[in-house]
Amino acid sequence: MEKKETAIADTLVDAINGVLAPMERKHLHLSVNCPENLTVSHDSRWTSEALFNLLDNAVKYTPEGGDIHVVVQDWEMYLEIAVTDTGRGIPESVQATIFKRFYREEAVHDVDGIGIGLYLAREIITMQGGYITVESEVGKGSTFSIFLPQR
């Protein structure tokens, strides 16, 4: 990992560019709230990969015409990047399991994937001293938040 103090907006744009085509095919709406001049020490290439994995899941599990919101907040100790979707949601009983390698919930076997995206995202963020959280409600959607340390 090569951590450098760089604009998080640039890293976010790289990740979003990777999901634009499938978003357009599903007519998903994207909103992004990210201060342009906000910087944080991070490996932009790998952080972009972690963000892409979260966005890719949001696209996969959000029904046609749904919404995806990305909000970046500057907290005292951490920078938070929250990806919220209006997808199918994740049952609370499996939320602790979804970050395991190759884990796929029974209900999502109709969606392409091998169950490595969330595992990789967590590993990438953890290697930079950060962490990922999930909040979800079945039938309403999910929010995955990446927290990167400020110092």
Phi, psi and omega in degrees: 000137176244093180278130176221151176285103181222164182293127179291333180300320179296318179296319180295318179300317178302316181293316181297321179303330180288344182243004183299315182298309178295330176297316180296319180299326181264004180055043179276148178258132181243131171237139181231129176237099183215116176301129184298324187268008183283123180243155176207150178284114181200161173274106189297322182295312182285325177294322176299321178297317178297315178297319177303316180299319178292316179294320179299317176296319179301317179294314182299319190260002177263129181292160180310136179082002182283184184238145172230129180240135175239124181232128177252128180234142181259102177264171183298314184260335185224156168258128182252133174240110183255129176247113182246136178232168176252042183277199187286342181082165183235126179302141181303328183296340180245001184300327179286341186268338190295342180271359178284146180298133178068010178285133172222131179293142180307320186290350185248017181291352175277354182252136179301144175151161179240001176083031180246345186299311181291323177301311179298316180302313180297317179299315181299314182289320179298321179296343178258011179084012181252192178205166179235139174239161175226138170231133184206150175225125181302131180087351181241329179129186186222154170233121173253127181242128174262132176243119177251135181296142182283333184243000000 
